[in-house]
Structure formats: C-alpha cells, structure tokens
Amino acid sequence: MAQINTAWDHVSGNIFKTWLIMFLFSLFTVGVIYVLAQGFGYGQTGGLGIFGMVLILAGIMNFVSYYWSDKIVLGISGAKRIEKKDNPEIYRLVENLCIAAGLPLPKIYIIDDTATNAFATGRSPKHAAIAFTKGILQKLDKQELEGVAAHELSHVGNRDTLLMGVVSVLVGTIALLADFFLRSMWYGGRDDRDSRGNTIFLVLAIVAAILAPIVATLIQLVVSRRRELLADASGVLLTRYPEGLASALLKISSDKEPLEVANRGTAHLYIVNPLKGQEAKAWLSNLFNTHPSIEVRVKALREMGGLSGEVSTKTEKV
C-alpha cells in the first residue's frame, strides 16, 4: 500500500516547511547580529544602539516597499487595469474563483505582451491585484487559465506578499549589518574598540559579514520556491483539477518568448520565470532560482489524485 499525496497533504507540508525555515532564518539572523556585535567589541547588549538604528532603517525601507511596491511593480510591468466590460470572460473566471476561495475580487490588469505569464501582487486580499499578459489569455484554454488564476489567487489568500516582505526585512537587515561591519573594518573604525573585542568573535564576524548575506539570499529563495509549491497545491483545492495548472505550466515554460517588461527584480512574482533562456540547469545554480523547476511542479501536481480531475483523499495500491 502507498499513500497518494493529496492537495491537502501538499498544502500542510509546504506550510510546515515554510514556517520551519522562517523560524530557523530568524535564529540565523539573531545569531549573525550577535556575532557582529561581539566583533565590534560591544558585548551582548551595548551594540543594540547602533544595530537598532540599522534595524529601524531596514524596517522603514520595507514599510515603504510594503505599501507601494504593488503600484511600482504594476507600473514597471506596463499593466493596465480592466473592467468587466473589457474582458468579461477572464473577469468572470476570476470572480468565480474568488467566490470559491472566499476572497474579495482583486483588481485585474492586462500586460500588452504576447509572452505567456501572470502574477499577483498587493499587501493583503483587500488590496490585491492580478495581472495577465495578452499572450496567456490567447494561448491557454479555459481550464488552464483557471489553474493559473487559482494559483495567483492562492498567493493572495496565503498572504505571500506579507511573508516575503518579512523575509526581505531579515535579508535586508543582514546585508546592511554586514556591509556596515566590513566598511568599518576597511576604514579602521574599530581602532578604539579592538581591546574590548574578542579576537575569536572578530574572526567569526568577518566570516559572517562575508557569508551571511549569501546564506540569507539563499534562504529567501528557498522560501520563495516553497511558496510557489504551496500556491500550486492551494490552487488545486480551488479548481479540483490538477491537470489544468500542470498543462498551463508546461505551455508557459515551452513558450520561448521572453517577457520584455520583466527584470530580475520582478521575475520572482510571475508564475513561471519570465526571463526565458536564462533558466539555470546546474544543481548549484538552481539554488539561486526563484521558482522550483517545472518538472518538480508538474510531478507534484500530477500526484494530487492523478489526471482524472479528482483530488484524491484515499489510499490506493500501486
């Protein structure tokens, strides 16, 4: 007997793994701050002043990003808002999924590009937006579009924007602290504190300042990939048809036309990496990908009850 993975299994598993990663990431951040404070020679509490200011600065930056990043992203992407009369089919499709998910209807945008892709943004379900390219509306059938829309609405319902904002705060804080420490070392800012700083902590602080930003970025990307898998599974719970999204992902990934308005700063938002031709293949390079591979995502989707359209909730013999 073998247990078939259901959509609920994937949802619960990804939620647990995400929060486990976040817990470890928080411990990692605290550890880096402690080591850098000791490296400066401040001791366990004396460094809170200078590092507290860095934390406040990072918080302000991310506060601004949290409230205005959606408008910035939509503007960069050249997305134009539509009303129901402009495209009643996609409007009704999103509307029906929102009713099923218990979500308010997001603002709907169209990107004037024949590449196939879509993304969601917004700080909360009440302030959400979902954008489709003209290409994805033309090249995907209704069930595939439904799978894509359900995936993006799941990002909204799962509050991935909020979560990734918190992750960005942690990553930004580590990067700022590491840069501050290395600059102070370079310009001799530690001269009057060297006698108080522990040599072992100084060495550890130098290593942490060099490696911690890289590790933090890798953790950020792991969380991003985990949330993509969670949105896939959550989307299936809305459509009850895993093959719709699986087929959409295969079509989008096989479309070699790059999305001209996308860049490395916005690529992580899209359902599939829009920078076509730049997908990394090597295992080491895959650590820096914002999305899981299409093969992994399709395999997970097709484990959610097979291709029949049902979301299985029972075990079967294999």
N, C-alpha and C positions, 0 to 999 in steps of 0.2 A: 504493500500500500504506500502511496506517496501523496503528500499534501499538495493540492493545487493552490498556487498563490492567487488570492482574490484581490480585487481592488482595495478592499478594506485592509488586507494584510500589508499591501504596499504603502498605503496611507499611514497606518500606525507605525510601520517600520521606519519610514522616512522621517516622520515627526520625532520619534525617539532618537534617531541618529543625529538629526539636526540639533536638537537641544543638548544632546551629549557633547557634540562638537562645540556648541556655544559655551557650555559650562567649562570645558577644557580650555577653550580660547580665552575665557575670562580669567582663569587661573594663570594662563600663559602671560596675559597682559599684566596682571598684578606682579608676577614674578619678574618680568622684564623691567617694570618700573622700580621694583625693589633693588634689583641688581644695579641699575643705572644710578639710583640714588646713592647706594653704597659706593659705587665707583667714583662719584663726585665727592665722596668724603662727608656726606651729610648725616649718615646714620639712619636709623629706622624711621624717625619722624621729622627730622629737620628739613628734609628735602620736599616736604609737602607743599611748601610755599611756591617754589619755582615750578614744580611739576603740576601743582594745582592750577597755575596760570596756563600751562600748556593744555591741560585737560579742558579748562574753560574755553580756550581758543578753539580747540577741536570741536567742542560742543556747539559753539556759535556757528562755526562753518557748516556743521551738519544740520543745525536748526534751519539755516537759510536754505540749504540743499533740500531738506525735507519738505518745506513749504512751497518752494518754487522750482524744484527740479523737473516736475512734470511739464510745466509750461516751457521750460528750457528745452527739454527733450523733444516735445511736440514741435517746437519751433525749428530746432535743428533738423528734424526729420521731414519738414515741409508738410506736415499733416494738416488737413483741412477738415473742420468739423462738418458733419452732415446731419440732416434731419430725416425723419421718416419718409417724407415725400421724395427725397433724393435717391434713396435706395431702400424701398420697403422690404425687400427680401432679407437682406442682412440685418436690417433693423428688427424685423420680427423674429429672426433666428436668435439674436442676442437677447431680445426681450423674453422669449420663451425660456431660455436657459436661466435667465435671472430669476424668473418665477420659480423654476425648479430648485434653484440654489438658495432662494430666499435673500437675494441681493438686490439693492437698488439698481436701476438701469444706469450704466455708465455713459459718459459722453462717447460718441462713436466718431472716429476720424478715418479719413482715407488718405493714403500717400500715393501721389501720382507717379507710380513707378511700376513697370511690368515685371519686376522681380517678385518672387513669391515669399511673403513673410508677414508677420504680425507681432505686435507687442502690447502689453498693458502697462499702465503707469498710474500714479495717484497715491496720496498718502493714506487713504482709507477707502472703504467701499462707497462712502458718500461723496468722495472726491476723486473718483476713478475715471479713467479714460482707456479705451481700447482702440487700437489703430490697425487697419488692414491695408496692405498695398493693393493697387488695382489688379496686379498680376495674380495675387492669391484668390481674389474674387472671380477672376476669369478662368483660372486653370484648375481649381478644385471643385468637386461636386458638393452637393448639399451636405452629405454625411461627413465628408472630410472637413468642410468649413465648420460644421457643428463641433467636430472634435477640436479644431483649432480654437474656436471661440470658448469652448468649455475649459480648455487648458488656460487660456488667458484670464478668464473669469475666476478660475481657481487661484491664480496668483493674487487676485484682488481679495477673494474670500479668505485666503490663508495669510493675508497681510504680509506678503513677501517684501513689499516696499519698506514697511516698517522694520522688519527683521534685517534686511540688507542695509538699512540706514544705521542700525545699531552696530552691525559688523563694520561698516565704513568708519564709524566713530572710533572703534577699537583699533582698526588698521591705521587710521589717520593719526591717532594718539601715539602709537608705537613709532610710526615714521617720523613724527615731529620730535619726539624724545630722542630717538637715535640720531637724527640729524643735529639736534642741539648739542648732544654729548660729543659727537665727532668734531663738530666745529669748535667747541670749547677746548678739546684736546689739541686741535691743529693750531689754534691761536693762543695756546698757553693759558687758557682761562682757569686751569686748576692749580696754578703755582702756589697759591696761599692755602690750599686745602690738602695738598699731597700728603702732608704729615699726618693728617687725620684719616685719610682714605686707606682702606686695607688693600695691599698690593694684589692679593688674590681676587678681590672684588673688582679691582681696576682692570685686570686682565679679562675677567668674565664680562665686565661691562663693555669692553672694546669688542669682544666676540659677539655679545648680544646686540650691540649697536649695528654691527655689520650684517648679522644673520637674521635678527628678529623681524625686520621689515619684509624680508623674503618669505620667511615662515608665515608671517601674518597674512601676506598676499595669497599664499598657497591655501591657507585655511579659509580665507574669503572665497576662493574659487571652489573649494570643496563644498562649502555651504551653498553656493550658487548652483552647483551641479545637483546637490541633494534636493534643493527646492524645485528644480526643473522636473526631477523624477516624481516629486510629490504632486506637482501640478498635473503631470500626466495621469497619475493614479486618481487624483481628485476629479479631474475632467471626465474620466471614465464613469465615475459614480453619478455624474450628471447625465451623460448620454446613454449609458448602459451598453455602449458599443465600442469596445477597444479597437477594433479594426479600422474604424473611421479615422481616429487620430494616427494610428500606425501607418495607414495608407497616405495620410496627409504629410507625415514626417518624411516618408520615402520620396514623395513627389517634390517636396520643398528642397530636400537635400540633393536630389538629382538635377534640379534646375541650376545650371551653372552661371546664370546671370547674377552678377553681384548687385547688391542694393546700393545705389550711388550715394544716398544720403546717410548711410550708416558709417560709423567710425569705431575705433577701438573703445572709445568711451561709452558708446551706447550699444555695442554689439551684444552685451550680456542680457539686454532687455528682450531681445527677439526670441521667438520660439525656436528658431534654428539660427546658427551662426550666419549672419548676413554677408560676412567677408569671404565670399566663395573663392576657392583656390588657395586660401591661407590656412586651411584646417591642418592641424598638426597630426602626424601619424605615429611618431615615435612615442614609446611609453613615457619617457622623461618629459617630452614636450606636452603630452596630454595632461600633465599635472597643471599646466598653465591655461587649459581650456576652460571657458566659462560654461560650456554645455557638456553633458555626457555624450558619448558617441551615439550616432543614430542607431547603430546595431544594438547597443545596450538598451536604448529606449524602446525600440520596436520589440526586442525579445521580451522585455518586462511587460509590455502591453499585451503581447500575444500569450503570455502566461496567465493573464487575468480572465480565465474562462474560455480560452481558445478563440476561434474565429467565428463562432456561431452568432455572436452578438450578445450572448448572455454573460453576466458577471457571476461566475460560479461561486457557490457558497458551500460546496460539499467536496468530499474526497472521492477520487476515482483510482482504479487500478491501472498501472502502467506496465 
